[in-house]
């Protein structure tokens, strides 16, 4: 049987607005779809565009409390205003906006459908760019995230006794997903992110490596601001492939936030689109069914180019670097790859390199032994 891939999308996922000045602009999802469509990728017989569905109430309750879920519904309808702060709302990061509850159900439902598609054995990989909302906690919204769809999808896999690895390459630490599975060895969580010393949510140190049965199954690889492709890829390859090979997951869930891009307006890592794509290529080597989720990313065309490149890897479709004029002429962007001639200077590069080396060394010393890997030099 040939390799099959699904792309879960409909315009309904990209039409809401959090606030006029909010950095998270769902229209980036439409741009990604349009860019992929301009390449003719959806005409390939191996690729299917699948419409999303709303998440079911009980699916949301697999991680979130009923008190919180009901509050989101009431807040969205303007029926609850007195206690917004206790649920994480009413801030610049998490404003109340029109159709908030329904929008959260759509993105979460798209991830639940993605899980079902993988479990059906019809598809080998599925991408839901509206998902990856990894900061949401059981009883409150956080970091632009209302419902934690990665946790919900992983719990669906666990209900079928699947062994799941979750790898998060968003610039921000995947704290909500780590929280959900911190004490279990059924899920391996790995987060590669800008150090919490410099950016929200302030967590994700190497020392956060799990508790109880989960000791060693939460892996954090923090990086220094202005880390570039070469350092990032080196650090990734020193840790992630080795642990994934040892863990042998049935399902690989990847959160593919591209706020690690050097042009992103609210973060400080310095990946190019081609560097990001090289990281995604590492996931294609894992012998497991593969779910790709979206996440952060606030330079709209960097997001479209990065996620289009990622999906090209996921569905084994070669995208030419020159962007078709039907998209590029409208958005004034003409190549998938970036000019990587920018530099932050030798001192910054050395700080980033030494920081990455330190993180890798700590992981190998303190976490690798939990996986029978010993302290590898």
C-alpha positions in Angstrom: 0.0 0.0 0.0 1.3 3.4 -0.9 2.0 6.1 1.7 -1.1 8.2 2.4 -1.4 11.6 4.1 -4.3 13.8 5.2 -4.4 17.6 5.7 -7.2 18.6 8.1 -8.5 22.0 7.1 -11.5 24.2 6.4 -11.8 28.0 6.3 -13.8 27.9 9.5 -10.5 27.3 11.4 -9.0 30.6 10.2 -11.8 33.2 10.4 -11.9 34.2 14.1 -10.0 37.2 15.4 -8.7 37.2 19.0 -8.2 41.0 19.0 -7.1 43.5 16.4 -3.6 43.8 18.0 -3.2 40.2 19.1 -0.1 38.5 17.5 -1.9 35.2 16.9 -3.7 35.7 13.6 -5.6 32.6 12.5 -5.6 33.8 8.9 -2.1 32.3 8.8 -3.8 28.9 8.5 -5.5 30.0 5.3 -2.2 31.3 3.9 -0.6 27.9 4.5 -3.4 26.1 2.8 -3.3 28.5 -0.1 0.4 28.2 -0.5 0.2 24.4 -0.5 -2.7 24.5 -3.0 -0.7 26.7 -5.3 1.9 23.9 -5.6 -0.9 21.4 -6.6 -0.1 19.2 -3.6 -3.8 18.5 -3.0 -4.1 17.1 -6.5 -1.8 14.2 -5.5 -3.8 11.0 -5.2 -1.8 10.1 -2.0 -3.0 13.3 -0.2 -6.5 14.1 1.1 -7.9 17.3 2.5 -10.3 16.4 5.3 -12.8 18.8 6.8 -12.5 19.1 10.6 -15.2 18.5 13.2 -16.1 20.1 16.5 -14.6 18.4 19.6 -17.1 16.6 21.8 -17.7 17.8 25.3 -16.5 14.5 26.8 -13.3 14.7 24.7 -12.5 18.1 26.1 -13.2 16.7 29.6 -10.5 14.1 29.1 -8.0 16.8 30.2 -10.0 19.9 31.3 -12.3 20.3 34.3 -16.0 20.7 33.7 -16.0 23.9 35.7 -13.5 25.4 33.3 -15.1 24.1 30.1 -18.5 25.4 31.1 -16.9 28.7 32.1 -15.3 29.0 28.6 -18.8 28.5 27.1 -20.4 31.1 29.4 -17.6 33.6 28.9 -17.8 33.2 25.1 -21.5 34.1 25.3 -20.9 37.1 27.5 -22.7 35.4 30.4 -19.7 35.3 32.8 -17.6 38.4 33.5 -17.0 38.4 37.3 -14.3 35.8 37.6 -12.5 35.9 34.3 -9.0 36.0 35.9 -9.4 32.7 37.7 -9.8 31.0 34.3 -6.9 32.9 32.6 -9.1 35.3 30.6 -9.3 39.0 30.4 -5.5 39.5 29.7 -3.7 40.7 26.6 -2.6 37.1 25.9 -6.0 35.6 26.4 -8.7 38.1 25.6 -12.4 37.2 25.3 -13.5 37.2 21.7 -16.5 36.4 19.6 -17.2 32.6 19.1 -14.2 31.8 21.4 -15.7 28.5 22.6 -16.7 27.3 19.2 -13.3 28.2 17.7 -11.6 26.2 20.5 -13.8 23.3 19.8 -13.0 23.4 16.1 -9.2 23.4 16.5 -9.5 20.6 19.2 -11.9 18.6 17.1 -9.5 18.8 14.2 -6.8 17.2 16.3 -9.3 14.5 17.6 -10.2 13.8 14.0 -6.5 13.6 13.1 -6.1 10.9 15.8 -9.0 9.0 14.4 -7.6 9.1 10.9 -4.3 7.7 12.1 -6.0 5.0 14.1 -8.1 4.0 11.1 -5.0 2.7 9.3 -6.1 4.7 6.2 -3.3 7.3 6.7 0.3 7.2 7.6 0.6 10.9 8.5 -1.9 13.6 9.3 -1.4 17.4 9.8 -3.7 19.8 11.7 -2.1 23.2 11.5 -4.9 24.7 13.7 -3.8 22.5 16.6 -0.7 22.4 18.8 -2.2 24.7 21.6 0.2 23.3 24.2 0.0 25.8 27.0 -3.7 25.3 28.1 -4.0 23.8 31.6 -6.8 21.7 33.1 -8.5 24.7 34.7 -7.3 27.8 32.9 -6.3 29.3 29.6 -2.6 30.2 29.0 -0.4 31.6 26.3 -3.1 32.1 23.7 -4.3 28.5 24.3 -7.9 27.6 25.5 -8.1 23.8 25.1 -5.0 21.6 25.0 -5.6 19.6 21.8 -2.2 17.7 21.9 -3.1 16.3 25.3 -6.6 15.3 24.2 -5.3 13.6 21.1 -2.6 11.7 23.0 -5.2 10.5 25.5 -7.2 9.2 22.6 -4.1 7.2 21.4 -3.5 5.9 25.0 -7.1 4.6 25.1 -6.1 2.3 22.2 -3.0 1.2 24.2 -0.7 3.1 21.8 2.8 4.1 22.9 3.1 7.9 22.2 6.1 10.2 21.8 5.4 13.9 21.7 8.1 16.2 20.4 7.6 20.0 20.6 9.8 22.4 18.6 7.8 25.5 19.4 10.0 28.4 20.6 8.0 28.2 23.9 8.2 25.3 26.3 5.3 22.8 25.9 4.4 23.1 29.6 0.7 22.0 29.4 1.6 18.7 27.7 4.4 18.1 30.1 2.1 18.7 33.0 -0.4 16.2 31.7 2.0 13.3 31.4 4.7 14.2 33.9 4.2 11.0 36.0 3.8 8.4 33.3 6.1 6.3 31.2 3.4 5.7 28.5 4.2 9.1 26.9 7.6 10.5 26.2 7.5 14.3 26.0 10.4 16.2 24.5 10.5 20.0 24.2 13.2 22.0 22.4 12.7 25.7 23.1 14.2 29.0 24.0 15.2 28.9 27.7 12.5 29.9 30.2 15.1 32.3 31.6 14.3 34.6 28.7 10.7 33.9 27.6 7.2 32.7 28.5 6.3 30.4 30.3 9.5 30.5 32.3 9.6 26.7 32.6 11.3 23.9 30.7 14.7 23.5 32.5 16.6 20.2 32.0 15.9 19.4 35.7 12.2 19.0 34.9 12.4 15.4 33.9 9.3 13.7 35.3 8.2 12.2 38.6 7.3 8.7 39.8 6.9 6.3 36.8 7.5 9.2 34.6 11.1 10.0 35.8 13.2 10.4 32.7 10.2 10.6 30.3 9.9 14.4 30.3 12.9 15.8 28.4 13.6 19.5 28.0 16.3 21.0 25.8 16.5 24.7 26.5 18.4 27.0 24.1 19.9 30.5 24.2 18.4 33.4 22.4 19.6 33.8 18.8 20.4 30.1 18.4 20.8 29.5 14.6 20.2 26.5 12.4 23.6 24.9 12.9 23.5 24.9 16.7 19.8 24.0 16.9 20.2 21.0 14.5 23.3 19.8 16.3 21.6 19.9 19.7 18.4 18.2 18.3 20.4 15.4 16.7 22.4 14.8 19.9 19.3 14.0 21.9 16.1 13.4 20.0 16.8 10.6 17.5 18.6 8.5 20.1 15.8 8.7 22.7 13.0 8.1 20.1 14.8 5.1 18.7 15.1 3.6 22.2 11.5 4.5 23.1 10.0 3.0 19.9 6.7 4.9 19.8 3.6 3.6 17.9 2.6 7.2 17.3 4.7 10.3 16.9 3.0 13.6 17.7 5.0 16.7 16.7 4.1 20.2 17.7 5.6 22.3 14.9 5.4 25.8 16.1 7.6 28.1 13.9 7.9 31.0 16.3 11.5 29.9 16.3 12.0 31.8 13.0 14.5 34.6 13.0 11.8 37.1 11.9 9.3 36.2 14.6 8.3 39.4 16.4 7.8 38.0 19.9 10.6 35.4 20.3 14.4 35.2 20.0 15.6 32.0 18.4 16.9 32.4 14.8 15.9 29.5 12.6 15.4 29.8 8.9 12.6 28.1 7.1 15.1 25.6 5.6 16.6 24.9 9.1 13.1 24.3 10.4 12.4 21.9 7.4 15.6 20.0 8.2 14.4 19.5 11.8 11.1 18.2 10.4 13.0 15.8 8.1 14.4 14.2 11.2 10.9 13.1 12.3 10.3 11.4 8.9 13.0 8.9 9.9 11.0 7.7 12.9 9.2 4.4 12.3 5.8 5.4 13.6 2.5 6.9 12.5 2.9 10.7 12.5 0.7 13.5 13.6 1.8 17.1 12.8 0.3 20.0 14.7 0.7 23.7 14.4 1.5 26.0 17.3 3.2 29.4 17.6 4.3 31.6 14.7 3.7 35.3 14.3 5.4 36.3 11.1 2.6 35.3 8.8 4.6 34.4 5.7 7.3 32.7 7.7 4.5 30.5 9.1 3.0 29.8 5.7 6.4 28.9 4.2 7.5 26.9 7.2 4.3 24.8 7.5 4.0 24.3 3.8 7.6 23.0 3.8 6.8 20.8 6.8 3.8 19.3 5.2 5.8 18.6 2.0 8.1 16.5 4.2 5.2 14.8 5.9 3.4 13.7 2.7 6.6 13.0 0.8 5.9 15.7 -1.8 8.8 17.7 -3.2 8.1 21.4 -3.1 10.3 23.6 -5.4 11.9 26.5 -3.7 10.4 29.0 -6.1 6.9 29.8 -4.9 4.2 29.7 -7.6 3.2 33.2 -8.8 -0.4 32.5 -8.0 0.5 32.8 -4.3 3.8 34.7 -4.4 2.5 37.5 -6.6 -0.3 38.1 -4.2 1.7 38.0 -1.0 5.0 39.3 -2.4 7.0 36.2 -1.3 8.9 34.2 -3.9 11.0 31.5 -2.2 10.3 28.9 0.5 13.8 29.3 1.8 15.3 32.3 3.6 18.5 34.3 2.9 20.6 32.9 5.8 23.4 35.5 5.5 22.3 37.3 8.7 24.6 37.2 11.7 24.5 38.1 15.4 28.2 38.2 15.8 30.8 35.8 17.1 30.2 36.4 20.8 26.4 35.7 20.6 27.0 32.6 18.5 29.5 31.3 21.0 27.2 31.9 23.9 24.4 30.1 22.0 26.7 27.2 21.2 28.0 26.8 24.7 24.5 27.0 26.2 23.3 24.2 23.8 26.3 22.1 24.7 25.5 22.5 28.4 21.9 21.5 27.9 22.9 18.4 25.9 25.5 17.4 28.4 23.0 17.6 31.3 20.4 15.6 29.4 22.9 12.9 28.6 24.2 12.8 32.1 20.9 12.8 34.0 18.2 11.6 31.6 19.8 9.1 29.2 20.4 6.6 32.0 16.7 6.3 32.6 16.5 4.9 29.0 19.3 2.5 29.4 21.6 4.7 27.3 24.2 5.5 30.0 26.1 8.7 30.1 27.1 9.1 26.5 30.0 11.3 25.6 
